[in-house]
């Protein structure tokens, strides 16, 4: 299977990502703090701009087809990653993670996600190269996940109830004692001369296991657009890099995206059906896939915001809400 990714490109991309992450945590976010919506919006715009610039490089170096495949894969991964945001919100509330420590947890979660996504991409590439029928299996998985999203609301079980999470949690508990409470931003602490894990490590494990579960959907969806491992991996990573900042932008209004799951389900069903249709030699242009995916996500998001906006009661004026006070003493 031909790939545009030369060893030099793989090394350059990896170096770029690690430099960006080092600047993020080592320079701009050295101290744990609560991320404001304004700051998160700026970071979201920055990550999007970097992904767009990388796509421009692909267009300049390899032509419009590679750039379109990257853009479509990136849009799919970013849209499906929004589902992750709801899980993050539940996890942080369940473990009572303070807002100033959430950014650091998500940062370390990205490093693990990069490793797991690489494993999924390369394993998927090897399977498709040896057994093309795997594409049809990927398509069936996506269609099944779409049906489960529409019928059950969420295709995935609660992260702390999953077998994978429980297995890792038992392993950690067998190796290290876990402190009963958080210890600020620390994942490990030393108490009474002995190393302890903190509940923040369990949060990180839950985030990583959640990413593994979501990768089962997102990576096969990318294969429905491109079979180039370099394009699939880089689009995955850029989507994940922007996910942390996007979380802080949308955290307060996530409940308003009520119908987004239907848009995501349509995307999964469309891509899955597209993969299965290749059995009959039916192949849609990438431009059509990009247009359909973008339209379905946009429509579901706009409808969600419009419907929930109508249901939100109007705010009263400050003068109406003000509590009457007694006149000052003479």
C-alpha positions in Angstrom: 0.0 0.0 0.0 1.5 3.3 -1.1 1.9 6.1 1.4 3.1 9.6 1.1 4.7 9.3 4.5 8.5 9.1 4.1 10.7 8.5 7.1 11.7 12.1 7.0 8.0 13.2 7.1 7.2 10.9 10.0 10.2 12.2 11.9 9.4 15.8 11.1 5.7 15.5 12.1 6.6 13.7 15.4 9.2 16.4 16.2 6.6 19.1 15.4 4.0 17.6 17.7 6.4 17.2 20.6 7.7 20.7 20.2 4.1 22.0 20.3 3.3 20.0 23.4 6.5 21.1 25.1 5.6 24.8 24.4 2.1 24.1 25.6 2.9 22.6 29.0 6.5 23.8 29.5 6.0 27.5 28.6 2.4 28.7 28.3 0.8 26.4 30.9 3.6 25.7 33.4 1.4 26.4 36.3 -1.9 24.7 36.9 -4.7 27.2 36.4 -8.4 27.4 35.5 -8.6 27.8 31.7 -11.0 30.6 30.7 -13.3 30.4 27.7 -11.3 33.2 26.1 -8.0 31.4 26.5 -9.4 28.1 25.3 -10.9 29.8 22.3 -7.5 31.2 21.4 -5.9 27.8 21.7 -8.7 26.2 19.7 -8.1 28.7 16.9 -4.3 28.1 17.1 -4.6 24.3 16.8 -7.1 24.7 13.9 -4.7 27.1 12.1 -1.8 24.7 12.6 -3.8 21.9 11.1 -4.9 24.1 8.2 -1.3 25.1 7.6 -0.2 21.4 7.6 -3.0 20.7 5.1 -1.7 23.5 3.0 1.7 21.8 3.0 0.1 18.5 1.9 -1.6 20.4 -1.0 1.7 22.0 -2.0 3.7 18.8 -1.7 1.3 16.1 -2.8 -1.6 17.7 -4.5 -5.3 18.3 -4.0 -6.3 14.6 -3.4 -4.1 14.2 -0.4 -5.2 17.6 1.0 -8.9 16.7 0.6 -8.4 13.3 2.3 -6.7 15.0 5.2 -9.4 17.6 5.5 -12.1 15.0 5.4 -10.4 12.7 7.9 -9.7 15.7 10.2 -13.3 16.7 10.1 -14.5 13.2 10.9 -12.1 12.8 13.8 -12.9 16.3 15.2 -16.6 15.6 15.0 -16.4 12.1 16.6 -14.0 13.5 19.3 -16.8 15.8 20.4 -18.4 12.7 21.9 -15.3 12.4 24.0 -16.0 15.8 25.6 -19.1 14.6 27.2 -17.2 11.7 28.7 -14.5 14.1 30.0 -17.1 16.2 31.7 -18.7 13.2 33.4 -15.2 11.9 34.5 -14.2 15.3 36.0 -17.5 15.6 37.8 -17.4 12.0 39.1 -13.8 12.3 40.4 -14.3 15.9 41.5 -11.2 17.1 39.6 -10.6 20.8 40.2 -10.8 23.0 37.1 -7.2 24.1 37.4 -6.0 20.5 37.2 -8.1 19.4 34.2 -5.8 20.8 31.6 -2.8 18.9 32.9 -4.8 15.6 33.0 -5.9 16.1 29.4 -2.3 16.9 28.4 -1.0 13.6 29.6 -4.0 11.9 28.1 -2.9 13.2 24.7 0.5 11.5 25.0 -1.1 8.1 25.6 -3.7 8.7 22.8 -0.8 9.3 20.4 0.6 5.9 21.1 -2.7 4.1 21.0 -3.8 5.8 17.8 -0.5 4.9 16.1 -1.0 1.2 17.1 -4.6 1.3 15.7 -3.6 3.0 12.5 -0.6 0.7 11.7 -2.6 -2.4 12.7 -5.5 -1.4 10.5 -3.1 -0.6 7.6 -1.5 -4.0 7.9 -4.9 -5.8 8.0 -6.3 -3.9 5.0 -3.1 -4.6 3.0 -3.4 -8.3 3.7 -7.1 -8.7 3.7 -9.1 -6.1 1.9 -12.3 -7.6 3.2 -11.5 -6.0 6.5 -12.8 -2.8 5.0 -16.2 -4.3 4.9 -15.9 -5.3 8.5 -14.9 -1.8 9.4 -17.9 -0.5 7.5 -20.2 -2.9 9.4 -18.8 -1.7 12.7 -19.5 1.9 11.9 -23.1 1.2 10.8 -23.7 -0.8 13.9 -22.3 2.0 16.1 -24.5 4.5 14.3 -27.6 2.4 15.0 -26.6 2.1 18.6 -26.1 5.8 18.9 -29.6 6.5 17.6 -31.3 3.8 19.7 -29.4 4.1 22.9 -28.1 7.7 23.0 -24.5 6.6 23.5 -22.7 3.7 21.9 -20.2 3.3 24.8 -20.6 2.3 28.4 -19.7 4.5 31.3 -15.9 4.7 31.4 -15.6 3.7 35.0 -17.8 0.6 34.4 -15.7 -0.8 31.5 -13.7 -3.9 31.9 -10.6 -2.3 30.6 -10.7 0.5 33.2 -11.4 -1.9 36.0 -8.5 -4.1 34.9 -6.0 -1.2 34.9 -7.4 0.1 38.2 -6.8 -3.3 39.8 -3.3 -3.4 38.5 -2.5 0.0 39.9 -4.0 -0.8 43.3 -1.9 -4.0 43.4 1.3 -2.2 42.7 0.8 1.1 44.5 -1.4 2.4 47.3 -3.8 5.1 46.2 -4.4 8.1 48.3 -8.0 8.6 49.4 -8.0 12.2 48.2 -6.5 14.4 45.5 -3.1 15.9 46.0 -3.5 19.0 43.8 -2.0 18.5 40.3 0.1 15.5 41.4 -0.4 12.1 39.8 2.1 10.5 42.2 3.2 11.6 45.7 5.6 10.3 48.3 4.1 9.9 51.8 5.9 8.3 54.7 8.8 7.3 52.5 6.5 5.4 50.1 5.3 6.2 46.6 1.5 6.6 46.3 -0.7 7.1 43.3 -3.5 9.7 43.6 -7.0 9.5 42.2 -5.8 11.7 39.4 -4.0 8.6 38.0 -7.4 6.8 37.9 -8.9 9.7 36.0 -6.0 9.5 33.5 -6.6 5.7 33.1 -10.3 6.3 32.5 -9.5 8.9 29.8 -7.0 6.6 28.1 -9.4 3.6 28.1 -12.1 5.9 26.8 -9.8 6.9 23.9 -9.2 3.3 23.1 -12.9 2.6 22.9 -13.5 5.7 20.7 -10.6 4.8 18.5 -12.5 1.6 17.5 -15.0 4.0 15.7 -12.8 6.9 14.6 -9.9 5.0 13.0 -12.1 2.7 10.8 -14.1 5.9 9.8 -10.8 7.4 8.6 -10.1 4.3 6.6 -13.4 5.0 4.8 -11.8 8.1 3.4 -8.2 7.3 3.0 -6.0 4.2 3.3 -2.8 6.2 3.7 -1.5 5.7 7.3 0.3 9.1 7.3 -2.9 11.0 6.4 -5.0 9.0 8.9 -2.5 9.3 11.8 -1.8 13.0 11.3 -5.4 13.9 11.0 -6.1 11.9 14.2 -3.4 13.6 16.1 -4.3 17.2 15.0 -7.9 16.5 16.1 -6.8 15.2 19.5 -4.5 18.2 20.0 -7.4 20.6 19.5 -9.7 18.5 21.7 -8.4 19.8 25.0 -9.0 23.4 24.2 -12.3 22.7 22.6 -13.4 21.0 25.8 -13.0 24.2 27.8 -14.8 26.2 25.1 -17.9 23.9 25.0 -17.9 22.6 28.6 -20.6 25.1 29.7 -22.9 24.5 26.7 -22.5 20.8 26.0 -26.0 20.0 27.2 -27.3 22.2 24.3 -25.9 19.8 21.6 -28.9 17.5 22.1 -29.2 16.4 18.4 -25.5 16.2 17.6 -25.6 12.5 18.2 -27.9 12.1 15.2 -25.4 14.0 13.0 -22.6 11.8 14.3 -24.6 8.7 13.7 -25.3 9.8 10.2 -21.6 10.4 9.6 -20.8 6.9 10.9 -23.5 5.3 8.8 -22.6 7.2 5.7 -18.9 6.3 5.9 -19.7 2.7 6.9 -22.1 2.4 4.0 -19.5 3.9 1.7 -17.0 1.3 2.7 -19.4 -1.6 2.2 -20.5 -0.2 -1.2 -17.0 -0.6 -2.5 -17.8 -4.3 -2.7 -20.0 -3.4 -5.7 -17.3 -1.1 -7.0 -19.3 2.0 -5.9 -16.8 4.7 -4.9 -17.7 8.3 -4.1 -15.3 11.2 -4.7 -13.7 12.6 -1.6 -15.3 16.0 -2.3 -18.7 14.4 -2.0 -17.8 12.8 1.3 -16.4 16.0 2.7 -19.6 17.9 1.7 -22.0 15.3 3.2 -20.0 15.0 6.5 -19.7 18.8 6.9 -23.4 19.4 6.2 -24.6 16.7 8.6 -22.5 17.9 11.5 -23.4 21.6 10.8 -27.2 20.9 10.5 -27.3 18.8 13.7 -25.3 21.4 15.7 -27.4 24.3 14.5 -30.7 22.6 15.1 -29.5 21.6 18.6 -28.6 25.2 19.4 -31.8 26.7 18.0 -34.1 24.2 19.8 -32.4 24.5 23.1 -32.3 28.3 22.8 -36.1 28.4 22.5 -36.4 26.2 25.6 -34.1 28.5 27.7 -36.3 30.9 29.7 -35.4 34.6 29.0 -33.3 36.3 31.7 -35.0 38.9 33.7 -33.5 42.4 34.0 -31.2 43.1 36.8 -33.6 45.6 38.3 -36.3 42.8 38.4 -34.0 40.4 40.1 -32.6 42.8 42.6 -33.7 42.1 46.2 -35.3 45.2 47.8 -33.1 46.7 50.5 -34.0 48.8 53.5 -33.1 52.5 53.2 -29.9 53.5 54.9 -30.2 54.7 58.5 -30.5 58.4 58.9 
